[in-house]
Amino acid sequence: MEQVLEILNRLHPDVDFSAVEDLYEEGVLDSLDMVRLVTEIDRVFDVRIPAEELLPENFQNAQTIYALIERLDEE
């Protein structure tokens, strides 16, 4: 989980990602951020996120992102 927060903090160091409930509704992430986030997840966790998993509910906050990584890592 710490690594997810570190990745997010590199994208937007001014945001407290542990307190954000919905990255989209709160306007924190945009499409360019998503590309950078997915790239960093692949690099750091060695987990490829397939297109069908690029859903808002999988990227709502740090917890849902981490849950996605764990689930994909188990597959």
N, C-alpha and C positions, 0 to 999 in steps of 0.2 A: 504494500500500500504506500509506503514511504516513497518508493521509486515513482509511482504514479503522480504523487504530489510534487515531486521534484521536476518531473517532465512538465506538468501544468504550470508550475512556478516559473520555469524557463520561458514559457509562452507569454505569461502575464505576471510578472513579479509583484504587481500592485494588488493582486486579488488574493483573498484568503479562501483558498479552494476547500479547506476543511469545513467551511461554513456555507458554501454555495450549495443550494438545493437543486437548481436546474440551470445548467450552463447555457442553454438556449433561451429559455424564458427570461433569464437575467441579462441576456445579451453579452455574455462573456466570450463565447467562442463564435468565430465565423468560419466560412468554408476553407479559407487558407489555414486557419488554426487547426482545422480537422485534418488536413493533409499532413501538416507538420506533426500533429499528435499521433496519427496512425504510423507515420514513418519512425518516430521515436519509439513507439511501443514495439514495433518490429525490431528495431536496433537493440533496445535495452532488454526486452523479454524474449526475443527470438520467436515471436508469435505473429503470424500473418493473420490479418483480419480480412475475411472474405467480404465482398461487396454486399452480400445479403445480410451481413451483421452490422453494416453502417447505418444503424437506425438510431433516432434520437433517444429512445429509451435505454440504449446501451451506453450512451454518452451523456447522461443527465448530470452526473457528478462524479467525483473521484471514486466513490464506492461502486457505482454501477460500471465504471470503466475497469476497475480492478476485478470485479466479478466476471466481466467478459473475458479478461485476460486469463483468469483462472480456469474458466470453462473451456476456452480454446486450447489452453495448455494441456488439459486433460484428454482432449480428443486425439 
